[in-house]
Amino acid sequence: MLNDEGYIHLQHILNNIPNKYHFRLHFFNNIEFRRKWVVPERILPDYLISFIKSGNGYYTFEDGTKEDVYKDKLIIISRDYKHSALGSDDVPDFYSIRFGIYDNITELEIKEIDNTFAFGYFPSNSKYYRDLFEKLYNLNLSNPNSPYLQKISNSIICEIMSQICIELSKCNNNKDLSLESAVIYATRYIADGVTVDKLAEISGLSKDYFSRKFKKAYGISPKSFITDCKLNYAKALISNYHYSVQEAAFETGYSDQYLFSNQFKKHFGYPPSKAKKSVQF
């Protein structure tokens, strides 16, 4: 379900671009490793998109899944998403950009609490993406002090993100749009006490019919999906915003802290007291 979740979150991000927010490039790397490629477990404070030029390896994401790395593939990782990586004997070379999302008026970086995500994607036209990454790289190399560099970089990042969404939408066009609306609502308003009844109402379906369609489309019941969203939100509160376990439990609607801690540990593999901010690399 990684691609589905990633697609939904990319849509959420792009819905506010450019009317409210804009992208800002933080780093651009054109990396050619000679011996080995090892990324220790880390959580980045910004978004990461890599285009693999050659070589092989894999990423390991925080949910335990592994995403193979190979030529012409895109890897998209959101801010605050734990991951690591390891190359094979054929060491990968890639373009890599890290960027943030900023408010158009205040110019402050947006750090909304939202479900994190990561996925790999093999585009239908790899040359198109390679050309965009090369254009962005050459601009930053030849005009590093240009006052217009960020505006152009914002435009190119927006094009990359938008094109990924367009292609993923074709892959997801068999999904019921009413279900996607419910999923987007749940991830965006999880702190407001989302219920299965509310999601069914948003989708315009009866509760029973909505639950059956949701389980068939996403492989998980809407009740379990809501629980996952609540626990991801609680983790963000504890690790990024220094909430106590009791405060995070209350904020996500748990009256029983013991139940909250048990569900948290079952979901993440460690208790909420251990959900502290990881070291950034």
C-alpha positions in Angstrom: 0.0 0.0 0.0 3.0 2.3 0.0 2.4 3.7 -3.5 -1.3 4.3 -2.6 -0.4 6.2 0.6 2.4 8.1 -1.1 0.1 9.1 -4.0 -2.5 10.4 -1.5 0.1 12.4 0.5 1.6 13.9 -2.7 -1.9 15.0 -3.7 -2.3 16.6 -0.3 1.0 18.5 -0.6 0.3 19.6 -4.2 -3.2 20.8 -3.3 -1.6 23.7 -1.5 1.0 24.5 -4.2 1.4 27.3 -5.3 -1.6 29.1 -3.7 -0.5 28.7 -0.1 3.0 27.1 -0.1 6.0 26.7 -2.3 9.0 24.3 -2.4 12.5 25.4 -1.5 15.6 23.4 -2.4 17.8 22.6 0.6 20.5 20.4 -1.0 21.3 18.9 -4.4 23.7 15.9 -4.8 25.1 14.3 -7.9 26.6 11.3 -6.1 29.0 8.8 -7.7 30.2 6.3 -5.1 33.4 4.5 -5.9 33.5 1.7 -3.2 30.4 1.4 -1.2 27.1 3.0 -0.4 25.8 2.8 3.1 23.2 5.1 4.7 22.9 4.5 8.5 19.4 4.6 9.9 18.3 8.2 9.9 15.4 10.6 9.9 15.7 13.6 7.7 14.1 17.0 8.5 13.2 17.5 4.8 11.8 15.6 1.8 14.0 13.5 -0.4 13.7 12.4 -4.0 16.4 10.4 -5.7 16.8 9.4 -9.3 19.0 6.3 -9.7 21.4 6.7 -12.7 23.0 3.3 -12.4 23.9 0.6 -9.9 21.9 -1.5 -7.4 21.1 -1.6 -3.7 18.1 -1.2 -1.5 16.4 1.1 1.0 14.9 -0.3 4.3 11.9 1.7 5.5 10.7 2.0 9.1 7.9 -0.4 8.6 10.4 -3.1 7.7 9.8 -3.1 3.9 12.7 -3.0 1.5 12.7 -1.0 -1.7 15.1 -2.2 -4.4 17.3 0.4 -6.1 18.1 0.1 -9.8 18.7 2.3 -12.9 16.0 4.9 -13.7 14.0 4.3 -10.5 12.7 7.2 -8.3 12.8 6.9 -4.5 10.6 9.4 -2.6 10.9 9.7 1.2 9.0 12.3 3.3 10.4 14.3 6.2 10.5 12.5 9.5 10.5 9.0 8.0 13.0 6.6 9.3 15.1 4.8 6.7 18.5 3.3 5.9 20.2 2.1 2.7 22.8 -0.3 1.4 24.5 -0.7 -2.0 25.5 -3.9 -3.8 28.8 -4.6 -5.5 27.4 -2.5 -8.4 27.4 0.7 -6.3 24.6 3.1 -7.2 25.1 6.6 -8.7 22.2 9.0 -8.4 20.8 12.5 -8.4 19.3 13.4 -5.0 17.4 16.5 -3.9 16.3 17.5 -0.5 13.7 20.2 0.0 11.2 21.8 2.3 7.7 23.3 2.0 7.4 27.0 2.9 4.5 29.4 3.5 4.1 32.0 0.8 3.4 34.8 3.2 5.6 34.2 6.2 8.4 32.3 4.3 8.5 29.9 7.3 8.9 26.2 6.7 5.7 24.2 7.1 6.2 21.4 9.6 2.6 20.1 9.8 2.1 16.9 11.6 1.1 14.4 9.0 1.5 10.7 8.2 5.0 10.1 6.8 5.5 8.0 3.8 8.2 6.5 1.5 8.0 4.5 -1.8 9.9 3.6 -4.9 8.5 4.2 -8.3 9.7 3.2 -11.8 8.4 6.0 -14.2 7.2 5.3 -17.7 9.5 8.0 -19.2 12.8 7.9 -17.2 14.5 10.3 -19.6 12.0 13.0 -18.8 12.9 12.8 -15.1 16.6 12.5 -15.8 16.5 15.7 -17.8 14.7 17.6 -15.0 17.2 16.5 -12.4 20.1 17.4 -14.8 18.5 20.8 -15.4 18.2 21.4 -11.7 21.8 20.3 -11.1 23.2 22.5 -13.9 21.3 25.5 -12.7 22.6 25.1 -9.1 26.2 24.5 -10.4 26.3 27.5 -12.8 24.2 30.0 -10.9 24.6 29.3 -7.2 24.2 33.0 -6.2 21.3 33.9 -8.5 18.4 35.6 -6.7 16.1 33.7 -9.0 17.6 30.2 -8.4 15.1 29.3 -5.7 12.1 30.3 -7.9 13.4 28.2 -10.8 14.2 25.3 -8.4 10.7 25.5 -6.9 9.2 25.3 -10.4 11.3 22.2 -11.3 10.6 20.4 -8.0 6.9 21.2 -8.5 7.0 19.7 -12.0 8.7 16.5 -10.8 6.2 16.1 -8.0 3.2 16.9 -10.2 4.3 14.5 -12.9 4.8 11.7 -10.4 1.2 12.4 -9.2 -0.1 12.3 -12.7 1.5 8.9 -13.4 0.4 7.5 -10.1 -3.1 8.7 -10.7 -3.2 6.5 -13.8 -2.1 3.5 -11.8 -4.8 4.3 -9.2 -7.6 5.2 -11.5 -9.4 2.0 -10.6 -9.7 3.2 -7.0 -13.0 4.6 -5.9 -12.6 8.4 -5.5 -15.0 8.4 -2.6 -12.6 6.0 -0.7 -9.7 8.3 -1.5 -11.6 11.3 -0.1 -12.2 9.3 3.1 -8.5 8.4 3.4 -7.3 11.9 2.8 -9.8 13.2 5.4 -8.6 10.6 8.0 -4.9 11.5 7.5 -5.6 15.2 7.6 -8.0 15.4 10.6 -7.0 12.4 12.7 -6.6 14.7 15.7 -10.3 15.6 15.5 -11.6 12.2 16.5 -12.1 10.4 13.1 -14.6 7.6 13.2 -15.7 4.9 10.7 -19.1 6.5 10.6 -17.6 9.9 9.6 -15.5 8.3 6.8 -18.6 6.5 5.5 -20.5 9.7 5.6 -17.7 11.5 3.6 -17.7 8.7 1.0 -21.5 8.8 0.7 -21.9 5.1 1.5 -23.5 3.1 4.2 -21.1 2.1 7.0 -21.2 -1.6 6.2 -20.8 -1.1 2.4 -18.0 1.4 3.0 -16.2 -1.0 5.3 -16.4 -3.8 2.8 -15.2 -1.6 -0.1 -12.4 -0.1 2.0 -11.1 -3.5 3.1 -11.2 -4.8 -0.5 -9.4 -1.7 -1.9 -6.7 -1.2 0.8 -6.4 -4.6 2.4 -7.1 -3.2 5.9 -10.3 -2.4 7.7 -11.2 1.3 8.1 -11.1 0.8 11.9 -7.5 -0.5 11.7 -6.6 2.3 9.3 -7.8 4.9 11.8 -5.8 3.2 14.5 -2.7 3.3 12.4 -3.2 7.0 11.6 -3.7 7.8 15.3 -0.5 5.9 16.3 1.5 7.6 13.6 0.2 10.9 14.8 1.0 10.1 18.4 4.5 9.0 17.5 5.1 12.4 15.8 3.8 14.2 18.9 6.2 12.4 21.1 9.3 12.3 18.9 9.0 15.7 17.2 7.0 17.8 19.6 8.1 16.4 23.0 4.7 15.4 24.2 4.6 13.0 27.2 3.1 9.5 26.6 0.1 10.6 28.6 -0.4 13.8 26.6 0.0 11.9 23.3 -2.5 9.3 24.4 -5.0 12.0 25.4 -4.5 14.0 22.2 -5.2 10.9 20.0 -8.4 10.0 21.9 -7.1 7.2 24.2 -8.6 7.3 27.7 -6.7 4.2 28.7 -2.9 4.9 28.6 -2.2 1.2 29.1 -4.2 0.3 25.9 -2.4 3.1 24.0 1.0 1.9 25.0 0.2 -1.7 24.1 -1.1 -0.7 20.7 1.8 1.6 20.1 4.3 -1.2 20.9 2.5 -3.7 18.7 2.5 -1.2 15.8 6.1 0.1 16.0 7.9 -2.7 17.9 8.9 -0.5 20.8 7.0 1.4 23.6 6.0 5.1 23.2 8.6 6.1 25.8 11.3 5.1 23.3 9.8 7.3 20.5 12.4 10.0 20.7 13.9 11.9 17.8 16.5 9.9 15.9 19.9 11.3 15.0 19.9 13.1 11.7 22.6 12.5 9.1 
